[in-house]
């Protein structure tokens, strides 16, 4: 009986743990199927990098050394979907998955990512964006807008359980609203880029994740910080502490658009710095 139990245990462990193999590459070159396109990225693990490209569509590669993780590319109507395959094992030693994707400019995009643990970098400056919707479990997000978007009044929603969120060049995104929700991940926003020509509303909600905001002196901003046990640990001299709830930057009595940032956290601390 002990021998049988031992054999059964070994079979369970073998089925739950498999070694990775040789690299397998999927080349991606899918033209945009419409004048407005939805791009769905379904990922589970690895590293995902997305940037701007010259091809009028989605191009790049997806390389993995796990056969079950090979990417599948499909088109339906105005939607392009790139999905990472799923493995039926829980542990894969030395597993790797690397996507490098480039998005053509000029076509308005709705980008949706349903993610588990992959770390994602999005360099979206210069693209046209209708909406950005990112959902993850553990994966970290790094977003950069190194040039103004060619669209305006788009929206961004980022939800992650424990992943960090860092965004630079945020004002170049020309968003009308952004919502970031995380349980334990840190949120770091740099509000650099072009001066807003319309109001921008940003909401940040964390359970224990800390928040750091970097705002240039010429950007009008109102920051509302609500926390059960967190604290404002740093406020640079350029900001004005109006009351226990509100901090402002610049003359909000002017007619210029204001960036409003509402922060709700149970235990996350806030650091507020000016751009260097």
N, C-alpha and C positions, 0 to 999 in steps of 0.2 A: 504494500500500500504506500509506504514512504517513497519507494522508487517511482510509482505511478504519479504521486503528487509532485515529485521533483521534476518529472518529465513534463507534466502539464504546466508547471510554473515556467519551465524553460521555454516551452512553446509560446506562452503568453508574452514573455519578455522579448522573444524574437519577433513576434508580430507587432510589438509596440516600439521596437527600436531597429532601425535599418540604416546602413551606411550610405552616404552620398556616392554618386558615381562621377562620370566625366561630364564636363560642361556641355550643355545643349543650348543652342541659340535659336531664337525665333526672330526673324527679320520682319519688321513692321513698316508698311508703306501703304496706308489707306487714305485715299482722297476723301475730302469732305463731301458727304452725299447731298448736302442742302445748303441754303443760305444762312440757316440757323442750325447749329449742331449741338447735340448733347453727347458728351463724352463720359462714359461710365468706366471707372477703374475699380476692379474688384481684387483686392490684395490680401494676403494673409501674413507674409513674412518676407524679410529681406530688406533691400534698399531701393527706393523708387525715386527717380530724378526726372523732372519734367521741366522743359525750357521752351524757348521760342526757336522756330526753325524757318527755313525758306520754302519747304514743300507745302503745297496747298492742302494740307491734311495732317494726319498723324504719322510720324516716321520715327524710326529708331530700332532698338533691339531689346529683347528680354532674354537674359542668359541665366540658366540655373543648372545645377548638377543633381537635381532631384527630378526624375522623370515625371512624377505625378504633379510637379509644380509648373510644368510647361504652360506658357501663356497661350490662350485661345483668343483670336480676334474675330469679331463678327460685326455685321452692319445690318440694321433693320430700320427702314425709313430714314429719319434724320439722326439716328443714334448709332454711335460707334461704341462697342463694348470690348474692353480688354480685360480678361479674367485670368487670374492665376489659378492653376489647378490645385486641388486639395489632396493631400496625402492621407492615407488611412492608418498612419502611425503617428505617435505622439512625440517621439524623439528621433531625430535624424542627425547623427554626428557629422560635423563639417559641412552641413548644408549651406548652400549659397543661392541667393536669388537677387539679380540686379537688373532693374529696368532703366533704360535711358531713352526717354521719349522727347520728341520735339513737336511743337504745335505750330502750324502755320497761322500767320496773322491775317486780319481782314475779314474773318468770318466770326460773328458773335458766338461764343461758346457758353454752354452750361456744363460745368465740370463737377461730376459727382464721384467721390471715392468712398467706397465701403471697405474698411480696412480693419485688420486685427492687430498685428504686431509689427508691420513693416514701418521703417522710418522713411519719411517722405520729404523731399525737397522740391519746392515749386518756385521756379523763376518765371513769373508771368508778365513782366513788364513789356509793354508794347502790344499786347494782345487785346482783343475785344472780348469782354466778359459780360454775360448776362447774370450768371449766378455761380457761386462756388460753395459746394456742400461737401464737407469732409467729416467722416465719422470713423473713429478708431477705438481700439481697446487700450493697447499699450504703446502704440507707435507714436514717435515724436514728429512734429511738423515744423519745418523751416520754410518760410515764405519770403520771397523778395520781389519787389517791384522796382527794378532799376531804371525804368522809363515809364512815363504816363501811359495808362491804358488808352486805347482808342475809343473806348465806350465810357459811359457815365451812368450813374444811378444804379449800379449793380449791387448785389447783396452777397454777403459771405456768412456762412454758418459753419462753425468748427466745434465738434463735440468729441471729446476723448476722455476715457476713464482716468488713465494715469500718465498719459503722454504729455510732454512739454510742447508749448506753442510759442514760436518766435517769429515775428514779422518785422521786416525792415522796408523802408520806402512806402509805408502804408498809405500816405496821402496820394501817391501816384496811382493807386488802385481806383481812385475816383468812385468809391463806394458811397451809397446812400446810407447803408447800415451794415453792421457786423456784429455777430453774436458768437462768443467763445465760452464754452462750458467744459470744465474739467474737474475731476475729483481731487487728484493729488498732484497733477502736473503744474509746472510753473508757466506763467504767461509773461512774455516779454515783447512789448510793442514799441517800435520807434516810429514816431509820426513825422518822418521827414518826407521830402518830395515837394511837389508843387503846392502852393497855397490854395486851400479849398475855395471853390466858387459856389458851393452849396453846403448846407448843413450836413454833418455826419454824426450819426448816433451809433455808439459802440457800447455793447453790454458784455461784461465779464462776470462769470459766476464760477467760483471754485469752492471746494470744501476745505482743503488745507493747503492748496497750492499758493505760492507767493506771486505777487504781481510787480513788475517793473515797467514804468512808462517813461519814455524819453521824448520830450516835446520841445521843439525849437521855440525861442522867445517870441517869434512873430506869428505863431499859430494861436488863435483864440481858442481857449478850451475851458470847459467846466468839468471837474472830476468829482463825482459823488461816491464816497467810500463808506460802505456799511459792513460791519464785521462784528461777530459775537465776541471773539477773543483775540483777533488780529490787531495790528497796530500800524500806524504810519511811521516807518522807521527813518525816512529821509525825505526832505522837501528842499529843493534848491531855492536860493533866495529870489529867483525870478517869479516864483509862484506866490499867491496870496491865500492864506488860510482864512476863509470867510467865517466858518464855524466848525463844529465838530464833524460835520458831514461833508462840507463842500470846500474844494480848493479850486482856484481859478488861475488862468494864465492870460494876461493881457486885458485890454479894456473891453469888457463884454457889453458896454453901452453903445458901442459903435454899431454900424449897420453891416459889418462884415460877418460872413458865416461863422458859426461856432461849432467846434467839435465837442460833443457831450459824451462823457464816458461814465457809465454807471457800473460800479463794482459791488458785487455782493459776495461775501465769503464768510465762512464760519471761523477759520483760524489763519487764513493767509495774510501775510504782511504786505504793505505797499511801500515801494520806493519810487519817488518821483524826481526825475532829473531833467535838466535842460540839455539840449543837443550840444555836443562839444565841437 
